[in-house]
Amino acid sequence: MHFELNLDEKVISKIKKILESGEYENEKEVIIRAIDNLHERTISEFEVSPDSVVEFIHHKMSKPLERNLTVDASEKYGEEGRLTKRAEKYFEMGETYFDAGKHEQSLEFLEIASQAISDLFERYPHVKNTHWTSLLEKIRVLQSDMQVEEEDSFFWMRIKDWKNDIKSIGALHDEELIECFVPDTVSIYGKKQVGLIWGFHNRFFPVKFIISVLASLILRGKDEEKIIGTKHPWINLETFSDEVALEAVNLITILNDMKEQNKFHGIEPTVGFLATRDKFLLTPRLKKTARRSKKLAGEKAVILEETSRNRFLTQYVGRELSPRKGTRTIAGACFEMGLVKCGYDPNSDNKLYVTLTDLGKEFAVMDNLLVGAIQDHLINVELSLTTGDRSDLSIKNIFSKEESDFILKNIISKYELEEKVVNKFLESKERLSVDEITKIFLEIQKKYIKEFYGADMEKHNFVISNKFADKLGMMDMSDTERQKEIKEIMKDMLETDLPKEATGRATTIIKRMHELGLVQREQEGLKVFYTVISS
């Protein structure tokens, strides 16, 4: 690389004097040494690598730096000014890394800022004013918060260690709260969902994870000052959702690491969870985009991750629906399965709060095979231990038998059609193809719907709004005529749509059974078969 420098006479004179000392051979060597010295002094001043400075600026794009990191503060301000600048700058960097969730770097920067303030107090007692005392307190609060978060990380995995505490949770604040109404699946998802777990609640492990996170929040919420807005044992729904989202990303990262190390055999524990930015970047569509623009691909991946996050939270954690007869209404896997309940206090903040039901407490504290394996994996990572590629050590089951029996007895039994189909599958002595599973399911579903609604839908009356009636051309009909017409429409729709959707619904049920360790899955080419596992 070639540079041309136009130096004034004073600088040239200084270089000549330096050369006269005999320590340097030529002007080039003097300039190189000067640049090296300035670089070392700049890095020493801020005790941070150039890469860290660049990364800091990247995180701070929304708030441009007000000061130049390469200024020689000791010359410009003297020692007091240097320490002042050092404390302010490192606090700013530490705060930025804290907001970005990079706690290791944040702690490092805040420690430097704290030391700079301590040096200021020791050498210049006159600066012990409210500003510096307040800044030092902010540093200690951030350090404390990060320590607490570190201690609480994956606390949900250790819930079983507090089994008695969870089971003994009382009914505090219950009298203050009005419990929200949870509609049946037909009211939430439509007539074709009668008697079934909703198809998008396609796995039970996300439910186990979510109620474990709630249990951990309830334990931590005993000291209500630790979690703002708690009414122990009730947790603010927004706080709960945010915690689930945070822990879910951490969990998915670990599960993906374990998958890369061949820790799983025949199971897919990430199904049902949110998909991360990194996963979307590996899709063919975004790979193609990345070849044109990595930045654009990254932006699209972030948007897709946010969409996936919202889907996961609304489907599994829950969401508020329109009120029913003056009562606030809630939906979501954990509410519909009877593991979590929701309430609100109309006399105070009117916000939604959640807590575990008795069934939720019981399920949360049960040992889980996958959680135990994750804990072992984390210990191995911490100790830098490896087990090698041992297929005989891979995890083959997500749930324990105790958990599977609990789900069959207390969750699947809430869904009458689902229970009938599961029991029929379990009676099979032969392995079943997807076509056979579909046939069994459809036969049971048709019979069930006929019993539930009646052969001509006579057991059910439909509520028809004027807007819907107008859309169907029924405005001039009497209520009796409307009912007759809509029942014919519904009967035709069910007879037409149910066979088309039978394979999807049947395979969703059998896949949940596979997750529970009730059936074995085998694939031969493009064909998949399921065999009941003898207990």
RATA-V991216 format. One record per pair of residues at least 12 apart in sequence whose ideal C-beta (glycine too) atoms are under 7 Angstrom apart, sorted by the first residue. I is the first residue (numbers start at 1). J is the second residue. D is the distance in whole Angstrom. If there is no record, write none. Layout:
BEGIN
[[I J D] [I J D]]
END
This chain:
BEGIN
[[15 27 5] [15 30 5] [18 30 5] [41 72 6] [42 70 5] [45 73 6] [46 69 6] [46 89 7] [47 112 6] [53 69 6] [56 93 5] [56 96 6] [59 96 5] [59 100 5] [60 96 5] [67 89 7] [73 85 5] [80 124 5] [83 116 5] [83 119 5] [83 120 5] [84 120 7] [86 116 4] [87 113 5] [87 116 4] [87 117 5] [87 120 7] [87 135 7] [90 109 5] [90 112 5] [90 113 4] [90 116 7] [91 110 7] [91 113 4] [91 135 6] [91 139 6] [93 109 4] [94 106 5] [94 109 4] [94 110 4] [94 113 6] [94 142 7] [95 142 7] [97 109 6] [98 142 6] [98 146 7] [103 146 5] [106 146 7] [107 143 7] [107 146 6] [110 139 5] [110 142 6] [110 143 6] [113 139 6] [114 136 7] [114 139 5] [117 132 6] [117 135 7] [117 136 5] [120 132 7] [152 220 7] [155 216 5] [156 212 4] [156 213 5] [156 215 7] [156 216 4] [156 247 6] [157 371 5] [157 374 7] [157 375 6] [159 212 5] [159 215 5] [159 216 6] [159 364 6] [159 365 6] [160 365 5] [160 367 6] [162 219 6] [163 365 4] [165 219 6] [166 215 5] [166 361 5] [166 364 6] [166 365 5] [167 361 5] [167 365 7] [169 218 6] [169 233 5] [169 361 7] [172 232 6] [172 233 6] [173 231 4] [173 234 6] [176 345 5] [177 234 7] [177 343 3] [177 344 6] [177 345 5] [177 353 6] [178 343 6] [178 344 6] [178 346 6] [179 341 6] [179 343 5] [180 328 5] [180 329 6] [180 330 4] [180 342 4] [180 343 6] [180 344 7] [181 324 6] [181 327 5] [181 329 5] [182 330 6] [182 331 7] [182 335 5] [182 336 6] [183 324 7] [183 329 6] [183 331 7] [185 198 6] [185 336 7] [188 331 5] [191 490 6] [191 494 7] [192 494 7] [192 497 6] [192 498 7] [192 501 7] [194 417 7] [194 449 7] [194 452 6] [195 415 6] [195 416 5] [195 417 3] [195 418 6] [195 448 6] [196 415 6] [196 417 5] [196 418 5] [196 505 7] [197 415 5] [197 418 5] [199 504 7] [199 505 6] [199 508 5] [200 315 5] [201 315 7] [201 333 4] [202 271 7] [202 272 6] [202 508 5] [202 511 7] [202 512 7] [203 271 5] [203 272 4] [203 512 7] [203 515 6] [204 407 6] [204 512 6] [204 515 6] [204 516 7] [205 269 6] [205 272 7] [205 370 7] [205 398 5] [205 515 7] [206 272 4] [206 273 6] [206 316 5] [207 316 7] [207 333 5] [207 334 6] [207 337 6] [207 339 7] [208 363 7] [208 368 6] [209 251 7] [210 244 6] [210 316 6] [210 317 6] [210 334 6] [211 334 6] [211 339 5] [211 340 6] [211 356 6] [211 360 5] [211 363 6] [211 364 5] [212 364 5] [213 243 6] [213 244 5] [213 247 5] [214 235 7] [214 240 6] [214 340 6] [214 354 7] [214 356 6] [215 356 6] [215 364 4] [217 235 5] [217 240 6] [217 243 6] [218 233 5] [218 235 6] [218 355 7] [218 356 7] [221 233 7] [221 235 6] [227 239 6] [231 353 6] [233 355 5] [234 343 7] [234 353 4] [234 354 7] [234 355 5] [235 353 6] [235 354 6] [235 355 7] [236 351 6] [236 353 6] [237 342 7] [237 352 4] [237 353 6] [237 354 5] [240 317 7] [240 354 6] [241 313 5] [241 317 5] [244 313 7] [244 317 5] [245 309 6] [245 313 6] [248 273 6] [248 274 6] [248 312 7] [249 276 6] [252 270 6] [252 273 6] [252 276 6] [254 374 6] [254 377 7] [255 269 5] [255 270 5] [258 377 6] [262 389 6] [262 391 7] [262 394 6] [263 377 7] [263 394 6] [263 395 6] [264 394 6] [264 395 5] [265 391 7] [265 394 4] [265 395 7] [265 396 5] [266 396 6] [266 521 6] [267 395 7] [267 396 7] [267 398 6] [269 370 6] [269 398 6] [273 312 6] [274 308 5] [274 309 5] [274 312 4] [275 305 7] [275 308 4] [276 305 6] [277 301 4] [277 302 6] [277 305 4] [280 301 4] [280 304 5] [280 305 6] [281 297 6] [281 301 5] [286 300 6] [286 301 6] [315 332 7] [315 333 7] [316 332 6] [316 333 5] [316 334 7] [317 332 6] [317 334 7] [318 330 6] [318 331 6] [318 332 3] [318 334 6] [318 335 5] [319 331 6] [319 332 6] [320 352 7] [328 344 6] [330 342 5] [337 411 5] [337 414 7] [338 357 6] [338 359 5] [338 414 6] [339 356 7] [339 357 6] [339 359 6] [339 360 4] [339 363 6] [340 354 5] [340 356 6] [340 357 7] [340 360 6] [341 354 7] [341 355 6] [341 357 5] [342 354 5] [359 410 6] [363 406 6] [366 400 7] [366 402 6] [366 403 5] [366 406 7] [367 400 6] [368 399 7] [368 400 7] [368 403 6] [369 395 7] [369 397 5] [369 398 6] [369 399 6] [369 400 6] [370 395 6] [370 398 5] [373 395 5] [397 517 5] [398 515 6] [399 516 5] [399 517 6] [404 516 4] [404 517 6] [404 518 7] [407 516 6] [417 445 6] [417 448 5] [418 509 6] [420 444 5] [420 448 7] [421 441 6] [421 444 5] [421 509 6] [422 509 7] [422 513 6] [424 440 6] [424 444 6] [425 440 7] [425 510 6] [425 513 7] [426 518 7] [426 532 6] [428 532 6] [431 529 5] [431 530 7] [431 531 4] [432 529 7] [432 530 5] [433 527 7] [433 529 6] [434 503 7] [434 507 6] [434 528 6] [437 506 5] [437 507 7] [437 510 6] [437 530 7] [438 502 5] [438 503 5] [438 506 5] [441 502 6] [441 505 6] [441 506 4] [442 498 7] [442 499 6] [442 502 4] [445 498 6] [446 498 7] [449 494 6] [456 487 7] [456 491 7] [457 487 4] [457 490 6] [457 491 5] [461 483 6] [462 483 6] [462 486 5] [464 482 5] [464 486 6] [469 482 6] [510 530 5] [514 530 7] [517 533 7] [518 532 7] [518 533 6] [519 531 6] [519 532 5] [519 533 6] [520 533 6]]
END
